[in-house]
Amino acid sequence: MFTGCGTALVTPFRRDLSLDEETLRKLVQRQIQAGINFLVPCGTTGESPTLTRAEHLRVVEITLQEAKGKVPVLAGAGGYNTQEVIDLARELERLGVDGILSVTPYYNKPTQEGLYLHFQAIAAAVKLPIVVYSVQGRTGVNVEPATLARLAQIENIVGVKEASGNVGQMANVLYETPTSFTVLCGDDILTIPLIALGGRGVISVVSNQIPAEMTQLVQACLTNNFETARLIQARYLPLMNINFVESNPIPVKAAMALMGLLEPVYRLPMCPPSAANQARIEKVLDAAGLVGRMRVAS
């Protein structure tokens, strides 16, 4: 179900910091029209820590309404309080999502046993497929390959978004987990090597900007057409890199604003990029022919 390119959707806000539902609908429609394989609302790229529970559920509800079953919806449900994650996962299950993406607990830095018990408890509470999100650089804790191998034995823990940035670890994850376990890349620039090792795709940031092109890159990899994939990556590598010139999702939202896709509004502690980085983002977009290319805002 979660194979190919999935977009870690940004959450658009109005100038008054309220949820911009109209723009969200247009962004989801744009993704589907571009041929995206699945959608990931309310991940950390969607600034989920700043959303109220009602807003979180509303973003997912709108995504489901616009997706209309055309593509799977893998909704974010993670955090450092296991019971709160379970409560949210149950509400998402009632909404009808196809699965949940659950980031590892951050700040409290559980042991590997604690991580296993955390995800085991979530899996026992819902019937939904669960994709574990391992991103040590942002959470302070790594889900080791041996722990993922244990988690893969739980029926509804179906995969991992592997964002360690460590290709060696990715290889070990693929070696230690069964072939039925879906390993997805969490870093756009490492999509090609991960799929070459046996991964199934990517949960992408850059596909917020270029959904069709990133989907083409992933599908090329999945059909062993790595020459085409390399050509696409070479064209958009500066864009993939500039998306992380500051903390995600600051650059990607700044870029999407330049493309006319949304208002450049963030909720604290996220804030606009520096003037220097704003200029760098605009230069990269201009070189890629993306400035103002696709406007969805009315």
Secondary structure as UniProt FT lines:
FT   STRAND          4..8
FT   TURN            15..16
FT   HELIX           21..33
FT   TURN            34..35
FT   STRAND          38..40
FT   TURN            41..42
FT   HELIX           44..46
FT   HELIX           48..50
FT   HELIX           53..67
FT   TURN            68..69
FT   STRAND          73..76
FT   HELIX           82..95
FT   STRAND          99..103
FT   HELIX           112..125
FT   STRAND          130..134
FT   HELIX           136..139
FT   HELIX           145..151
FT   TURN            152..153
FT   TURN            155..156
FT   STRAND          157..162
FT   HELIX           167..176
FT   TURN            179..180
FT   STRAND          182..185
FT   HELIX           188..190
FT   HELIX           191..197
FT   STRAND          201..204
FT   HELIX           206..208
FT   HELIX           211..222
FT   TURN            223..224
FT   HELIX           226..242
FT   TURN            243..244
FT   TURN            248..249
FT   HELIX           250..258
FT   TURN            259..260
FT   TURN            268..269
FT   HELIX           275..287
FT   TURN            288..289
FT   TURN            291..292
//
